[in-house]
Amino acid sequence: MARRDSRSRPPRGDVLRLPESLSGKLLAGHPWVYRDHVPKGRTPPRTGAFVRVQAGAFEAVALWDPVSPIALRIFSRERVPDAAWFNARVREALSLRGPLRAAGTTAFRLLNGEGDGVPGVVADVYERFVVLVTYADSLASVLPMLVAALERELAPEGIVLRERRSAGDSGDAESRLRLLSGQKPPSRLVVSENGMRLSANLEAGQKTGLFLDHRENRAFVRALAQGRECLNLFSYTGAFSVALALGGAKHVTSVDVATGALDAARENFALNRLAPEEHAFVAADVFRYLEAARAEGRRFDLVVCDPPSFAKSREHARAALRAYVRLNAQGLSVTRPGGLYAAASCTAQVSPEAFRDALAQAAARARVRFQIVHDAAQAIDHPVAVGHPEGRYLKFVLGRVLERA
């Protein structure tokens, strides 16, 4: 048996010993160690340092964070990550996205954090640019190696880090882009997805500009839209709406509380040679809109309901589930008997099983039957590590709505 090169081994010296009770979960591939599992008084020397950790039979190299609730992010079972290690991760990621690139998709997630073995880091490609997001300050220590790997394997025109303004910075929630390599992208780019053209606001849009995780789900509802009157709730910049219209929908109503998002939706319709004036764009609170639509007796043949996350922590999971029951009961109530209803959840704290249970309660409240015909997750460029169930955050359930028998 060939001997491993000494450079591939975890760092020698002090080992941060963790409770043996964590070994099963860590051996199964879970990439996080929370702060309350780190022994008191044993802290590595600096933020963003790679440290050797042990928990029973488990041994690995992790990135230390003194502030985040996640104190340790597991990077490697074999070695201290270096330039070659990051090159390998980017190559692995590119090989999975090969079919997307070959099909002409120009906006996709290249690195999905834990799912691609680079915990806490997201890299999204928009045309010839890469937008990076990190979920802890400690990850700044790996950015130089990651940027070099992206330059080597992808050769983009520019790489930027999308930052969030702090609470005391300016009072708004808009992001800002910090140039890391090459040239800065324009704030808006037009990208291609399954034959659609979509405008992405890289500077201030949600996520990194678009909701890339719904790509396959948009294609799925597009294939079902022919001749249907459709409703898109929480429509944002109208990606689902455009897909429905391109699929031959008779009429699409897009509802969002943000007028700016609806203006962008109209622009996306025009980008795809669809006449915005032939469809409806309603600036309204979705809950109030649904109450009014039900009172007026309005019904739709296909409804898409994709709200923002209802919980940022486990403490809010129960409240989120109550909100999903209420929202989807209202949505099911405005779906015509025999029509289709697509419900989505991006709340990581709500499991797929819990979400389906919420839909069952919603159907009971709406006094309808709901047949699930399609149950999906995020797109192929958002892989999930098998030992990290939290990575399977997106739920997309489409079913047929029927009258009670």
N, C-alpha and C positions, 0 to 999 in steps of 0.2 A: 504493500500500500504506500502510495506517495506521501511524503511528509509535507504538511502545510508550511508555507513560507512564514517566518516569524512575523512578517509585516501584517499578516491576515488575522493575527490573534488579538483578542481584546487587550486593552492596555493593562500592563502590570501595575503593581503597587497596591494601594488600599482598595478594598472592595466594599462597595456600599451594600450591606446585607439587608435584605428586605424580609418581611414575614414569610415564612415557608408556606403559609396558607395561600399566598398569591401564585405559587408555582404552577398549579393546574391551569389557571386562566392565562398566565403568561406563556406557558408551553404550548397552549392552544393557539397562540398568536395575537392575544390582545396587546395593543401597543402602548397602553397608558398605565402609569402608576400615580395614584392621587396623593396629595400632600399628607393626608392623615395616615398613610401607610409608610412614610419615611421615618426611620428612627430619629428620635429627638437628639439634637446635638451633633448629628452627623451630616454636615452640609458640604458639598463639593466646593472647590475654591472660587469659582466665578460663574456668572450667568453664561449659559450657552456652552459650557464645557462638556465634552464627552467623558463619561464615567463608566466604570465597570460595575455591573450590578449582579447580585445573586439572590435567588429565592429558591431554596431547596435545590433541585436538580437543574433549575433554570439559570443560565448565565448569558449575559448580553452586554452590549454597549448602548448607553442611553444618553440623551441630551438633558442636562440639568436646567431647571427653571426655578428660581427662588420665589417667584411671585404668582404664577399661574396656579389654579387649582390642580392642574396636571403638572406634577413636580418632575416627572421623568417621562420622556417619550422614547420608546425603544426603536433604535435605528437598525441595529445589526446584531445577529447572533454570532457572527464570525470575526469581525474586524472593526477597527476604528474607521469610520467613513472618511475617505480622502477623495482626491480629484477623480481617480479611476472608478471608485465606488459610485459617485454621482453620475459619471458618464454612463455606467452600466444601467442605472435606474432610468435615465432618460431614454436610452436605447430600448429598454424593455417597454417603456410606456409608448414610444413611437410605434413599435411593432404592433401593439394592440390597436392603435388608431389608424393603421395603414388603410383599411377599407374605407374609413370616413374620408381620408385625404384623397384616395383614388376616385371616390364618388363625387368629388368637387365640393365637399363641405369645407368651408374656410373659417369656421369658428367652432372650436372644440376644446375640451379640457385635456390638457396634456399630462398633468400630474394631479391626481386626486388624493393628495395627502396620504393618509394611512393606507388607502386602497392600493396605492402605487409604491408603498414602502418608504415614503418620505413624510413622516408624521408632521402635521401642523402646517403644511405648505401646499398651496394650490397654484398651478400654472395654467392659464387659459390662453389659447392662441386665437387671435383675431387677424385674419389675413396674414401679413408678414410681421406681426408684432406679438409679443408675449406679455401678459399682465400677471404679475405675481401677487399673491396675498399670503401673509403669514399670520398665524393666530396666537402668537406670543412673541414678546420682545426677544426672548432667548434665541429664537430662530435666526436672528440677524447674523449669528456667527457662521451659519452654513450658506448664507446667500452668495458670497464670493465663489465658492466651489460650484454651487448650483448654476449661477450665471455663466461661468466658464463652460460647464457641461452643455447648457442650452446653446451657447455660441458654437461649440464644437459639433454638436449633433444635429442642430436645426438651422443654424446660421440666419437668425431673424434680423430684420432691419433695426429692431429696437426691443429692449426689455425694460419694463417699468414695474415699480412696486406700487401697488395701490394702497394708500394709507388712509386711515380714518382720522378726522379732526377730533381732538380731545374736547371734553365738555367745556373747558374754559377757553378754547381756541378762538372760535368765532360764533358759537351758538348754533351753527347749522350742522347737518349730518352729511354734507357732501364730502366725497372722498377727494383725494388729490393724488396725482401720479408723480412718483419720484423716478427720474431717469437713472437706470443702472448700467445700461449699455446701449451703444448705437444712437439712434435718434428717437425722439419722443413721437408717439403716434398722434394723429389728429384726435380731438376729443370724440368725434363721431366717425365711424367706419361703416360701410355697407358690406355685409357678409352674405354668403350663400349657404343655404340649408335645404337639402332635398328639393331643389328647384325654386325655393323661395328666396327672395332678397329681403334682408332685414337690416335696419339701421341700429347700430349699437353705440350707446353713449358710454365710452370707457371712463370718463372723468366722474360722472355723477349718477350713472344708471345703477339699478339694483344688481346685486352680485358683482360681477366684473363688467357688466354691460348688457348681458342677456341671460335668460334662464336656459343655459345649455343642457341642463339635465332632462328637460322635457322634449328633446328633439324627436325621439321615436314616438312619444305619446302624441305629439302634434301630427306626425305622419299617420298615426293610427286613426285619429278622429277625422282627418282630411278624407280618408278613404270611405268614411261613413256619412259624409255631409250632403251628398247629392240630393237636391230637391227639398232639403229640410230647412225649417225655420230654426235658427240657432241663437243661443244666448251664451255669452262668455262673461263670467263673473270674476271680478278682480283681474280685469283684462290687461292691465299694465300697458305696454306699448303694442299690444294686439297681435302677438305671434300666433296664438291659437286662433284668433279671429281671421287672420290672413289665411291660415291653413284651411279653415272651414270654408271661406269664400272661394279659395282656389279649388277646393273639392266639390264645388258646385252647389253650395248652400243657396237656398232661395233668398235668404236674408239673414244678416248677422247683427245682433245687438251686443255691443261691448259696453260693460259697466265698470267704472272705476271712480274712486273718489278724487283722483288727481287729474285736473284738467290738462296739465302738461303731458301726462302719459297718454291721454286720449288724443292730443295733438300729434304726438309721435305715432300713435296707431293709425291716424289718418294718413300720415306720411308713408307708413309702411304699406298701406293699401295702394297708394299711388305708385310706390316703387314697383309693385307687382302688377301694374296696369289694371287695377281694380278701382272702380269709381266709388270713393268714400261716400258721396251723396246718396248712393243707393242703399246704404246701410245706416245703422243708428249707433251713435256714440254718446253715452249717457254719463254725465258727471254726477254721481250720487253715492251715498253710503249703501253698500250692497244689502245689508239687512233691511234697511228702510225701503230700498227699491223692490225687494222681494215681497215685503208686506203689501206694498201698493199694487204690485203686479197680481198678487193673489186676490186682493180685494176687487180688482178690476176684471178678474176672470181671464187674464192673459195666460196662454200656454205656449210652450215651445216643444219642438220635436227632438232637439238635441241640446243639452245644457252641459257646459264645462264650468266647474267650480274649483278654482285653484287659489285659495287664500294664502296670505303670508303666514309665517309661523305664528302659532298661538301660544307658544311657550319657549322660553329661553333656558329654563332649568327644570329639573325633575319636580321641584316644589310646585310648579305651575301646570303639571301634566293633567291633573284632574280637571282644572278649570278649562284647559284646552279641549279635553274630551267633551265637556259640557257644551262648549262653543261649537264643536263639530256637529254634535247632535242637533243643536238649534239651527245652525246654518243649513245643514243638508236636509233637514225636515222641510225648511222653507223652499229650498231648491227643488226637492222632489215634488212639492206641491204645485209648482208651476211647470212641471214636465207633463206633456200630454200622455195619456194612457197608450202604451205601445212605443213610447219614445225612449230615447237613450239619455242616461245621466252619467257624467264622468266627474268623480270626486277625487281631489288630490289633497295630500298633506305633506308638507315639508318639515313638520315638527319632529325632530329626531327623538324627542322624549316619548313620542307616541308610537308604539310598535304596530306592525301591520295587522296583527291580531286585534289589538285594541281599536284600531281604526275601523276595521270591518265590523266590530261590535258596535261602534258608534253609528255606523251606517245602518245597522240592523235596528237600533233604537230610533234613528231618524225615520226609517221607513214605517215603523210602527206608529210614530207620532203623526206622520203624514197620511196614515191609513192607506198605504199602498203596498204592493209586493215589489220586491227589488231582486231581480235575477242578475247575479254577477256573471258577465260573459268574458271579462278581460281584467286581469290583475297584474299590474306591472310595477316596476321600480324606475330608478334613474337610468339614463342612457348608457351605452356601452363604454363611453369614455369616463364614466364615474364608477369604476370597479370598487368592490368591497372586499377587504381582507376577511378570510373565512372566520377568524377568531374575533372579529370586531363588529358585533351586531349593530352598534351605534352608527356605523358607516352606511347602513341601509336606511337612510333617513326619508327618502321620497316614496310615497305611496300613491298609486294611480289606479283607481278602481272604476271600471265602466260597466254599467249594467242596464237592463231593460226595466222600465217602470210599468207595472201592470195594476189594474184595479183589483181590489180584493175579490177572491172567488167565493 
